[in-house]
Amino acid sequence: ELEYVSYMLDTIYNKDLEIIQYPNYDGTEGSNVFVSESLAVFSQSPNLEAAYKFVCFMMNYDNVLSEFDLWNKGPRGVSVNKKYNEKLKEVYSDVTKSKEFEKREYHQMPQEFIDSYFDILDNVSNCILPDGNVWVMVSSIMSGIENGKSIEEAVQLYEKEINLYLQE
């Protein structure tokens, strides 16, 4: 797993952000949807150093998404819950303590970035996700925050947009 994380991060670190085709997690050829979704979100981040570290953390998704069955649950109606959020924090802690992670020169991620991410998840504990996609939700809400809205306002805007989407 850490070799796979290293391969992906090295590609991103070389600023090749347009590439979203990667070997699947098990090493077979193909496109890893999780990686491409993560790149799509975090290549937009003004803080690329934070994005690298965050994607590294998220590459441990197997421990999170499979346990709560959020990734393949079906097209609509999946919600984030507190148990998921706590598990995410636990996985983040485990990943950042690994020796392999500490070797990387770009692992320093501002604490405020981490805090803002978990603050968002804490504020959307009952939020509906399109296609079970937590990353799209978070990036949408972060975009609202970057445009000067509070977390609560950004969440409300997201929920309004998603309700329109679900009615289509």
C-alpha positions in Angstrom: 0.0 0.0 0.0 2.8 2.5 0.9 4.5 1.7 -2.4 1.3 2.6 -4.2 1.0 5.8 -2.3 4.6 6.7 -3.1 4.1 6.1 -6.8 1.0 8.2 -6.9 2.5 11.0 -4.8 5.7 11.1 -6.8 3.6 11.6 -10.0 1.6 14.5 -8.4 4.8 15.9 -6.8 6.3 16.2 -10.3 3.4 18.5 -11.1 1.9 16.1 -13.6 -1.6 17.0 -12.3 -3.4 16.3 -15.6 -2.7 12.5 -15.4 -5.6 10.7 -13.8 -4.9 7.2 -15.1 -3.2 5.0 -12.6 -2.9 1.3 -12.0 -5.7 0.0 -9.8 -5.1 -0.5 -6.2 -4.3 -4.2 -6.7 -1.7 -3.4 -9.3 -3.8 -4.3 -12.4 -4.0 -1.8 -15.3 -6.9 0.6 -15.2 -8.1 3.9 -13.8 -8.4 4.2 -10.1 -11.5 6.2 -9.6 -10.5 7.2 -6.1 -7.2 8.6 -7.2 -8.7 10.5 -10.1 -11.5 11.9 -8.0 -8.9 13.0 -5.4 -6.7 14.7 -8.0 -9.7 16.4 -9.5 -10.5 17.9 -6.1 -7.0 18.7 -4.7 -5.3 19.8 -7.9 -7.6 22.8 -7.5 -6.2 23.5 -4.1 -4.1 26.7 -3.7 -2.0 24.8 -1.2 -0.4 21.9 -3.2 1.8 20.8 -0.3 -1.4 20.3 1.7 -3.0 18.5 -1.2 -0.1 16.0 -1.4 -0.3 15.2 2.2 -4.0 15.0 2.2 -4.1 12.6 -0.8 -1.5 10.4 0.9 -3.8 10.2 4.0 -6.8 9.5 1.7 -5.0 6.7 0.0 -5.6 4.7 3.1 -9.2 4.8 2.1 -9.5 1.1 2.1 -9.7 1.1 5.9 -12.4 3.7 5.9 -14.7 3.4 2.9 -14.9 -0.4 2.8 -15.8 -0.5 6.5 -18.7 1.9 6.1 -19.5 0.8 2.6 -19.7 4.4 1.4 -17.8 4.0 -1.9 -20.0 1.4 -3.7 -23.3 2.0 -2.0 -25.2 3.1 -5.1 -26.0 6.3 -6.9 -27.9 8.4 -4.4 -28.9 8.7 -0.8 -25.6 8.0 1.0 -25.0 10.1 4.1 -21.9 10.8 6.2 -22.2 10.0 9.8 -20.2 10.7 13.0 -18.8 7.1 13.1 -17.3 7.7 9.6 -15.8 11.0 10.6 -14.2 9.4 13.7 -12.8 6.6 11.7 -11.4 9.0 9.2 -9.6 10.9 12.0 -8.2 7.6 13.3 -6.9 6.6 9.9 -5.3 10.0 9.4 -3.5 9.6 12.7 -2.2 6.1 11.8 -1.0 7.3 8.4 0.9 10.3 9.7 2.7 8.2 12.3 4.1 5.7 9.7 7.9 5.8 9.1 7.3 5.9 5.3 5.2 9.0 5.7 7.8 10.8 7.8 10.5 10.3 5.1 8.6 12.5 2.6 9.8 16.0 2.5 6.3 17.3 1.6 4.4 15.8 4.5 4.0 18.9 6.5 0.3 19.9 6.1 -1.0 23.0 7.9 -3.1 22.0 10.9 -5.8 24.5 9.9 -6.3 22.6 6.6 -6.9 19.4 8.6 -9.1 21.2 11.1 -11.2 22.8 8.3 -11.8 19.5 6.6 -13.0 17.8 9.8 -15.0 20.8 10.7 -16.8 20.4 7.4 -17.5 16.8 8.0 -18.7 17.6 11.5 -21.2 20.1 10.0 -22.6 17.7 7.4 -23.2 14.7 9.6 -26.5 14.1 7.9 -25.7 15.5 4.4 -26.8 13.6 1.4 -24.0 12.8 -1.1 -24.4 12.4 -4.8 -23.1 9.0 -5.8 -21.8 8.5 -2.3 -19.0 10.9 -3.1 -17.7 12.6 0.0 -14.8 14.3 -1.8 -17.1 16.2 -4.2 -19.1 17.4 -1.2 -16.1 18.6 0.7 -14.5 20.4 -2.3 -17.8 22.1 -3.0 -18.1 23.3 0.6 -14.4 24.3 0.7 -15.0 26.4 -2.4 -17.8 28.2 -0.6 -15.6 28.9 2.4 -12.8 30.2 0.1 -15.4 32.6 -1.3 -15.9 34.1 2.1 -18.8 32.0 3.5 -18.8 30.5 6.9 -18.8 26.7 7.1 -22.5 26.7 8.0 -23.4 29.0 5.1 -21.3 26.8 2.7 -23.0 23.7 3.9 -26.5 25.3 3.4 -25.5 26.3 -0.1 -24.3 22.8 -0.9 -27.4 21.2 0.5 -29.6 23.5 -1.6 -27.6 22.6 -4.7 -27.7 18.9 -3.9 -31.4 18.9 -3.3 -31.9 20.4 -6.8 -29.6 17.7 -8.2 -31.6 14.9 -6.4 -34.8 16.2 -7.9 -33.6 15.9 -11.5 
